[in-house]
Amino acid sequence: MAFYGLDPDFVARRAAKFAQAEQRFTNEQLEYLRHFYTINKYAQLDDLEAIANQWNIYDFDFYMSLDDWFVGQRMTEQEIEERRYQGRIAAA
């Protein structure tokens, strides 16, 4: 059976980055990010900068963690959709 989803190694690396990024945030920050993500799944640099300014954090690594978090969230959603699709195919 052919696999047409994302490369599993790539997904694993991104999942590890996502987990590291989540550990850098407090529970309140994660709650805010999850809420922000429901509104804007494709946060741009301006959005990340606005979040950092709101939290008074001016650190390049923090920006990278924010970016890793948003990319990780999107990839997690894509992986879930791919698994659901594969499950429907297998069940049919």
N, CA, C and O atoms as CSV, one atom per row, in Angstrom:
chain,resi,resn,atom,element,x,y,z
A,1,MET,N,N,0.846,-1.170,0.000
A,1,MET,CA,C,0.000,0.000,0.000
A,1,MET,C,C,0.896,1.239,0.000
A,1,MET,O,O,1.847,1.318,0.778
A,2,ALA,N,N,0.605,2.176,-0.844
A,2,ALA,CA,C,1.381,3.409,-0.938
A,2,ALA,C,C,0.966,4.373,0.163
A,2,ALA,O,O,-0.202,4.435,0.550
A,3,PHE,N,N,1.936,5.117,0.657
A,3,PHE,CA,C,1.678,6.122,1.679
A,3,PHE,C,C,1.838,7.489,1.035
A,3,PHE,O,O,2.910,7.822,0.528
A,4,TYR,N,N,0.776,8.276,1.055
A,4,TYR,CA,C,0.800,9.574,0.398
A,4,TYR,C,C,0.826,10.740,1.378
A,4,TYR,O,O,0.708,11.894,0.967
A,5,GLY,N,N,0.975,10.459,2.645
A,5,GLY,CA,C,1.001,11.514,3.643
A,5,GLY,C,C,2.391,12.113,3.775
A,5,GLY,O,O,3.230,11.987,2.884
A,6,LEU,N,N,2.610,12.757,4.889
A,6,LEU,CA,C,3.908,13.344,5.175
A,6,LEU,C,C,4.913,12.252,5.513
A,6,LEU,O,O,4.542,11.188,6.009
A,7,ASP,N,N,6.174,12.519,5.245
A,7,ASP,CA,C,7.247,11.585,5.559
A,7,ASP,C,C,7.261,11.327,7.067
A,7,ASP,O,O,7.350,12.277,7.844
A,8,PRO,N,N,7.176,10.074,7.497
A,8,PRO,CA,C,7.110,9.767,8.932
A,8,PRO,C,C,8.308,10.289,9.730
A,8,PRO,O,O,8.144,10.698,10.879
A,9,ASP,N,N,9.509,10.283,9.143
A,9,ASP,CA,C,10.683,10.816,9.849
A,9,ASP,C,C,10.557,12.321,10.057
A,9,ASP,O,O,10.889,12.845,11.120
A,10,PHE,N,N,10.075,13.003,9.030
A,10,PHE,CA,C,9.872,14.442,9.134
A,10,PHE,C,C,8.832,14.761,10.202
A,10,PHE,O,O,9.012,15.681,11.000
A,11,VAL,N,N,7.761,14.007,10.211
A,11,VAL,CA,C,6.705,14.204,11.208
A,11,VAL,C,C,7.262,13.980,12.610
A,11,VAL,O,O,6.936,14.728,13.531
A,12,ALA,N,N,8.094,12.963,12.779
A,12,ALA,CA,C,8.676,12.677,14.093
A,12,ALA,C,C,9.589,13.813,14.548
A,12,ALA,O,O,9.563,14.194,15.719
A,13,ARG,N,N,10.389,14.353,13.641
A,13,ARG,CA,C,11.269,15.482,14.002
A,13,ARG,C,C,10.448,16.707,14.387
A,13,ARG,O,O,10.761,17.386,15.365
A,14,ARG,N,N,9.397,16.988,13.617
A,14,ARG,CA,C,8.555,18.147,13.929
A,14,ARG,C,C,7.801,17.942,15.235
A,14,ARG,O,O,7.596,18.892,15.990
A,15,ALA,N,N,7.389,16.712,15.504
A,15,ALA,CA,C,6.698,16.419,16.762
A,15,ALA,C,C,7.629,16.654,17.940
A,15,ALA,O,O,7.199,17.156,18.979
A,16,ALA,N,N,8.898,16.296,17.792
A,16,ALA,CA,C,9.870,16.534,18.865
A,16,ALA,C,C,10.069,18.031,19.084
A,16,ALA,O,O,10.139,18.484,20.226
A,17,LYS,N,N,10.160,18.807,17.994
A,17,LYS,CA,C,10.296,20.262,18.128
A,17,LYS,C,C,9.058,20.859,18.778
A,17,LYS,O,O,9.155,21.761,19.611
A,18,PHE,N,N,7.894,20.348,18.392
A,18,PHE,CA,C,6.638,20.827,18.966
A,18,PHE,C,C,6.608,20.567,20.468
A,18,PHE,O,O,6.210,21.439,21.240
A,19,ALA,N,N,7.024,19.374,20.886
A,19,ALA,CA,C,7.041,19.030,22.312
A,19,ALA,C,C,8.007,19.929,23.071
A,19,ALA,O,O,7.702,20.368,24.179
A,20,GLN,N,N,9.169,20.208,22.488
A,20,GLN,CA,C,10.128,21.103,23.132
A,20,GLN,C,C,9.560,22.512,23.241
A,20,GLN,O,O,9.732,23.176,24.262
A,21,ALA,N,N,8.889,22.965,22.197
A,21,ALA,CA,C,8.306,24.307,22.218
A,21,ALA,C,C,7.231,24.398,23.289
A,21,ALA,O,O,7.162,25.394,24.008
A,22,GLU,N,N,6.388,23.373,23.407
A,22,GLU,CA,C,5.324,23.403,24.412
A,22,GLU,C,C,5.883,23.468,25.825
A,22,GLU,O,O,5.263,24.068,26.703
A,23,GLN,N,N,7.036,22.867,26.061
A,23,GLN,CA,C,7.634,22.875,27.394
A,23,GLN,C,C,8.136,24.257,27.781
A,23,GLN,O,O,8.300,24.542,28.967
A,24,ARG,N,N,8.381,25.110,26.811
A,24,ARG,CA,C,8.909,26.447,27.096
A,24,ARG,C,C,7.830,27.435,27.535
A,24,ARG,O,O,8.141,28.517,28.032
A,25,PHE,N,N,6.571,27.063,27.351
A,25,PHE,CA,C,5.481,27.979,27.662
A,25,PHE,C,C,4.790,27.588,28.959
A,25,PHE,O,O,4.766,26.419,29.343
A,26,THR,N,N,4.226,28.597,29.627
A,26,THR,CA,C,3.425,28.330,30.819
A,26,THR,C,C,2.048,27.841,30.381
A,26,THR,O,O,1.697,27.926,29.204
A,27,ASN,N,N,1.278,27.336,31.323
A,27,ASN,CA,C,-0.080,26.874,31.005
A,27,ASN,C,C,-0.937,28.011,30.462
A,27,ASN,O,O,-1.717,27.814,29.530
A,28,GLU,N,N,-0.793,29.206,31.046
A,28,GLU,CA,C,-1.569,30.351,30.584
A,28,GLU,C,C,-1.182,30.726,29.159
A,28,GLU,O,O,-2.042,31.056,28.341
A,29,GLN,N,N,0.117,30.675,28.865
A,29,GLN,CA,C,0.567,30.988,27.514
A,29,GLN,C,C,0.056,29.953,26.514
A,29,GLN,O,O,-0.367,30.306,25.413
A,30,LEU,N,N,0.094,28.680,26.895
A,30,LEU,CA,C,-0.419,27.631,26.010
A,30,LEU,C,C,-1.911,27.799,25.756
A,30,LEU,O,O,-2.386,27.603,24.638
A,31,GLU,N,N,-2.637,28.161,26.795
A,31,GLU,CA,C,-4.074,28.388,26.631
A,31,GLU,C,C,-4.321,29.536,25.652
A,31,GLU,O,O,-5.191,29.448,24.786
A,32,TYR,N,N,-3.551,30.608,25.798
A,32,TYR,CA,C,-3.676,31.744,24.885
A,32,TYR,C,C,-3.328,31.331,23.453
A,32,TYR,O,O,-4.036,31.692,22.513
A,33,LEU,N,N,-2.237,30.573,23.287
A,33,LEU,CA,C,-1.825,30.142,21.952
A,33,LEU,C,C,-2.876,29.251,21.305
A,33,LEU,O,O,-3.149,29.373,20.111
A,34,ARG,N,N,-3.460,28.366,22.082
A,34,ARG,CA,C,-4.504,27.488,21.529
A,34,ARG,C,C,-5.710,28.303,21.076
A,34,ARG,O,O,-6.297,28.033,20.028
A,35,HIS,N,N,-6.072,29.302,21.878
A,35,HIS,CA,C,-7.183,30.176,21.498
A,35,HIS,C,C,-6.825,30.965,20.236
A,35,HIS,O,O,-7.628,31.064,19.309
A,36,PHE,N,N,-5.623,31.520,20.210
A,36,PHE,CA,C,-5.171,32.280,19.048
A,36,PHE,C,C,-5.156,31.392,17.812
A,36,PHE,O,O,-5.509,31.836,16.719
A,37,TYR,N,N,-4.749,30.147,17.984
A,37,TYR,CA,C,-4.665,29.205,16.862
A,37,TYR,C,C,-6.040,28.913,16.266
A,37,TYR,O,O,-6.164,28.733,15.054
A,38,THR,N,N,-7.063,28.864,17.103
A,38,THR,CA,C,-8.408,28.618,16.565
A,38,THR,C,C,-8.862,29.774,15.677
A,38,THR,O,O,-9.661,29.586,14.760
A,39,ILE,N,N,-8.351,30.961,15.953
A,39,ILE,CA,C,-8.710,32.140,15.168
A,39,ILE,C,C,-7.814,32.279,13.941
A,39,ILE,O,O,-8.288,32.609,12.854
A,40,ASN,N,N,-6.519,32.026,14.118
A,40,ASN,CA,C,-5.542,32.250,13.055
A,40,ASN,C,C,-4.542,31.097,13.028
A,40,ASN,O,O,-3.562,31.107,13.773
A,41,LYS,N,N,-4.783,30.113,12.180
A,41,LYS,CA,C,-3.912,28.933,12.117
A,41,LYS,C,C,-2.586,29.218,11.445
A,41,LYS,O,O,-1.620,28.483,11.651
A,42,TYR,N,N,-2.520,30.258,10.653
A,42,TYR,CA,C,-1.300,30.578,9.915
A,42,TYR,C,C,-0.733,31.902,10.420
A,42,TYR,O,O,-0.790,32.917,9.726
A,43,ALA,N,N,-0.196,31.879,11.614
A,43,ALA,CA,C,0.358,33.086,12.223
A,43,ALA,C,C,1.585,33.547,11.441
A,43,ALA,O,O,2.489,32.762,11.153
A,44,GLN,N,N,1.599,34.813,11.110
A,44,GLN,CA,C,2.728,35.412,10.399
A,44,GLN,C,C,3.707,35.992,11.415
A,44,GLN,O,O,3.442,35.999,12.617
A,45,LEU,N,N,4.832,36.474,10.918
A,45,LEU,CA,C,5.852,37.050,11.790
A,45,LEU,C,C,5.279,38.200,12.614
A,45,LEU,O,O,5.615,38.350,13.789
A,46,ASP,N,N,4.417,39.011,12.005
A,46,ASP,CA,C,3.799,40.123,12.737
A,46,ASP,C,C,2.959,39.614,13.905
A,46,ASP,O,O,2.951,40.215,14.979
A,47,ASP,N,N,2.258,38.514,13.694
A,47,ASP,CA,C,1.445,37.933,14.764
A,47,ASP,C,C,2.327,37.424,15.900
A,47,ASP,O,O,2.027,37.639,17.074
A,48,LEU,N,N,3.418,36.747,15.540
A,48,LEU,CA,C,4.336,36.242,16.564
A,48,LEU,C,C,4.958,37.394,17.343
A,48,LEU,O,O,5.121,37.319,18.561
A,49,GLU,N,N,5.301,38.455,16.627
A,49,GLU,CA,C,5.876,39.629,17.282
A,49,GLU,C,C,4.863,40.280,18.217
A,49,GLU,O,O,5.224,40.722,19.308
A,50,ALA,N,N,3.608,40.343,17.804
A,50,ALA,CA,C,2.564,40.925,18.651
A,50,ALA,C,C,2.369,40.097,19.921
A,50,ALA,O,O,2.186,40.652,21.005
A,51,ILE,N,N,2.406,38.778,19.787
A,51,ILE,CA,C,2.277,37.910,20.963
A,51,ILE,C,C,3.450,38.141,21.905
A,51,ILE,O,O,3.258,38.291,23.112
A,52,ALA,N,N,4.664,38.169,21.360
A,52,ALA,CA,C,5.855,38.380,22.192
A,52,ALA,C,C,5.809,39.746,22.872
A,52,ALA,O,O,6.162,39.863,24.045
A,53,ASN,N,N,5.381,40.774,22.151
A,53,ASN,CA,C,5.272,42.109,22.747
A,53,ASN,C,C,4.228,42.131,23.852
A,53,ASN,O,O,4.424,42.770,24.886
A,54,GLN,N,N,3.132,41.444,23.637
A,54,GLN,CA,C,2.080,41.392,24.646
A,54,GLN,C,C,2.596,40.750,25.934
A,54,GLN,O,O,2.214,41.147,27.035
A,55,TRP,N,N,3.465,39.757,25.782
A,55,TRP,CA,C,4.014,39.057,26.942
A,55,TRP,C,C,5.336,39.659,27.415
A,55,TRP,O,O,5.954,39.141,28.346
A,56,ASN,N,N,5.778,40.760,26.774
A,56,ASN,CA,C,7.032,41.436,27.119
A,56,ASN,C,C,8.234,40.501,27.058
A,56,ASN,O,O,9.081,40.506,27.951
A,57,ILE,N,N,8.303,39.702,26.003
A,57,ILE,CA,C,9.426,38.790,25.797
A,57,ILE,C,C,10.049,39.141,24.456
A,57,ILE,O,O,9.405,39.042,23.412
A,58,TYR,N,N,11.300,39.551,24.498
A,58,TYR,CA,C,11.996,39.973,23.284
A,58,TYR,C,C,13.224,39.086,23.096
A,58,TYR,O,O,14.350,39.483,23.397
A,59,ASP,N,N,12.984,37.894,22.600
A,59,ASP,CA,C,14.044,36.904,22.485
A,59,ASP,C,C,13.849,36.126,21.191
A,59,ASP,O,O,12.751,35.645,20.909
A,60,PHE,N,N,14.916,36.004,20.404
A,60,PHE,CA,C,14.819,35.291,19.129
A,60,PHE,C,C,14.402,33.840,19.331
A,60,PHE,O,O,13.583,33.319,18.574
A,61,ASP,N,N,14.957,33.188,20.345
A,61,ASP,CA,C,14.591,31.793,20.617
A,61,ASP,C,C,13.108,31.661,20.938
A,61,ASP,O,O,12.479,30.659,20.598
A,62,PHE,N,N,12.555,32.675,21.592
A,62,PHE,CA,C,11.129,32.659,21.899
A,62,PHE,C,C,10.304,32.728,20.617
A,62,PHE,O,O,9.308,32.019,20.474
A,63,TYR,N,N,10.726,33.591,19.680
A,63,TYR,CA,C,10.035,33.662,18.389
A,63,TYR,C,C,10.082,32.313,17.681
A,63,TYR,O,O,9.086,31.866,17.111
A,64,MET,N,N,11.242,31.670,17.721
A,64,MET,CA,C,11.379,30.365,17.076
A,64,MET,C,C,10.486,29.331,17.753
A,64,MET,O,O,9.900,28.480,17.084
A,65,SER,N,N,10.382,29.404,19.074
A,65,SER,CA,C,9.500,28.478,19.790
A,65,SER,C,C,8.046,28.705,19.396
A,65,SER,O,O,7.286,27.752,19.223
A,66,LEU,N,N,7.666,29.965,19.256
A,66,LEU,CA,C,6.303,30.265,18.808
A,66,LEU,C,C,6.057,29.697,17.416
A,66,LEU,O,O,5.023,29.079,17.161
A,67,ASP,N,N,7.006,29.908,16.526
A,67,ASP,CA,C,6.862,29.390,15.168
A,67,ASP,C,C,6.796,27.865,15.176
A,67,ASP,O,O,5.959,27.276,14.492
A,68,ASP,N,N,7.674,27.224,15.946
A,68,ASP,CA,C,7.642,25.759,16.057
A,68,ASP,C,C,6.296,25.285,16.583
A,68,ASP,O,O,5.777,24.262,16.136
A,69,TRP,N,N,5.731,26.023,17.530
A,69,TRP,CA,C,4.452,25.626,18.109
A,69,TRP,C,C,3.343,25.680,17.058
A,69,TRP,O,O,2.561,24.738,16.929
A,70,PHE,N,N,3.275,26.782,16.308
A,70,PHE,CA,C,2.218,26.913,15.301
A,70,PHE,C,C,2.377,25.882,14.186
A,70,PHE,O,O,1.390,25.289,13.749
A,71,VAL,N,N,3.589,25.665,13.730
A,71,VAL,CA,C,3.822,24.651,12.692
A,71,VAL,C,C,3.473,23.269,13.236
A,71,VAL,O,O,2.860,22.460,12.539
A,72,GLY,N,N,3.862,23.003,14.474
A,72,GLY,CA,C,3.555,21.713,15.089
A,72,GLY,C,C,2.062,21.472,15.222
A,72,GLY,O,O,1.587,20.359,14.993
A,73,GLN,N,N,1.325,22.499,15.586
A,73,GLN,CA,C,-0.135,22.364,15.688
A,73,GLN,C,C,-0.743,22.003,14.343
A,73,GLN,O,O,-1.585,21.109,14.252
A,74,ARG,N,N,-0.310,22.708,13.292
A,74,ARG,CA,C,-0.850,22.421,11.959
A,74,ARG,C,C,-0.485,21.009,11.514
A,74,ARG,O,O,-1.317,20.302,10.945
A,75,MET,N,N,0.738,20.601,11.767
A,75,MET,CA,C,1.157,19.258,11.359
A,75,MET,C,C,0.416,18.187,12.146
A,75,MET,O,O,0.095,17.128,11.606
A,76,THR,N,N,0.145,18.454,13.409
A,76,THR,CA,C,-0.621,17.505,14.212
A,76,THR,C,C,-2.015,17.335,13.632
A,76,THR,O,O,-2.514,16.215,13.526
A,77,GLU,N,N,-2.643,18.438,13.258
A,77,GLU,CA,C,-3.968,18.357,12.637
A,77,GLU,C,C,-3.923,17.585,11.325
A,77,GLU,O,O,-4.805,16.771,11.049
A,78,GLN,N,N,-2.901,17.837,10.522
A,78,GLN,CA,C,-2.779,17.124,9.249
A,78,GLN,C,C,-2.574,15.632,9.475
A,78,GLN,O,O,-3.140,14.805,8.760
A,79,GLU,N,N,-1.770,15.294,10.464
A,79,GLU,CA,C,-1.515,13.883,10.763
A,79,GLU,C,C,-2.792,13.190,11.235
A,79,GLU,O,O,-3.058,12.049,10.856
A,80,ILE,N,N,-3.572,13.869,12.050
A,80,ILE,CA,C,-4.842,13.299,12.519
A,80,ILE,C,C,-5.777,13.055,11.340
A,80,ILE,O,O,-6.400,11.998,11.246
A,81,GLU,N,N,-5.874,14.029,10.447
A,81,GLU,CA,C,-6.727,13.867,9.267
A,81,GLU,C,C,-6.250,12.715,8.391
A,81,GLU,O,O,-7.060,11.945,7.874
A,82,GLU,N,N,-4.940,12.600,8.226
A,82,GLU,CA,C,-4.393,11.508,7.413
A,82,GLU,C,C,-4.714,10.155,8.038
A,82,GLU,O,O,-5.069,9.215,7.327
A,83,ARG,N,N,-4.594,10.046,9.355
A,83,ARG,CA,C,-4.894,8.778,10.029
A,83,ARG,C,C,-6.383,8.445,9.941
A,83,ARG,O,O,-6.751,7.281,9.778
A,84,ARG,N,N,-7.226,9.447,10.046
A,84,ARG,CA,C,-8.666,9.209,9.882
A,84,ARG,C,C,-8.969,8.701,8.475
A,84,ARG,O,O,-9.747,7.765,8.288
A,85,TYR,N,N,-8.348,9.328,7.507
A,85,TYR,CA,C,-8.548,8.922,6.117
A,85,TYR,C,C,-8.066,7.495,5.900
A,85,TYR,O,O,-8.765,6.688,5.286
A,86,GLN,N,N,-6.876,7.179,6.401
A,86,GLN,CA,C,-6.341,5.822,6.257
A,86,GLN,C,C,-7.237,4.811,6.971
A,86,GLN,O,O,-7.417,3.692,6.490
A,87,GLY,N,N,-7.800,5.203,8.116
A,87,GLY,CA,C,-8.715,4.323,8.841
A,87,GLY,C,C,-9.984,4.048,8.061
A,87,GLY,O,O,-10.474,2.918,8.042
A,88,ARG,N,N,-10.524,5.081,7.412
A,88,ARG,CA,C,-11.728,4.892,6.591
A,88,ARG,C,C,-11.438,3.976,5.409
A,88,ARG,O,O,-12.265,3.139,5.047
A,89,ILE,N,N,-10.272,4.136,4.814
A,89,ILE,CA,C,-9.903,3.277,3.683
A,89,ILE,C,C,-9.758,1.831,4.146
A,89,ILE,O,O,-10.236,0.910,3.484
A,90,ALA,N,N,-9.101,1.636,5.279
A,90,ALA,CA,C,-8.884,0.281,5.790
A,90,ALA,C,C,-10.200,-0.380,6.189
A,90,ALA,O,O,-10.363,-1.591,6.039
A,91,ALA,N,N,-11.137,0.420,6.698
A,91,ALA,CA,C,-12.422,-0.127,7.139
A,91,ALA,C,C,-13.321,-0.499,5.959
A,91,ALA,O,O,-14.195,-1.358,6.079
A,92,ALA,N,N,-13.100,0.149,4.833
A,92,ALA,CA,C,-13.967,-0.099,3.661
A,92,ALA,C,C,-13.664,-1.385,2.959
A,92,ALA,O,O,-14.314,-1.714,1.966
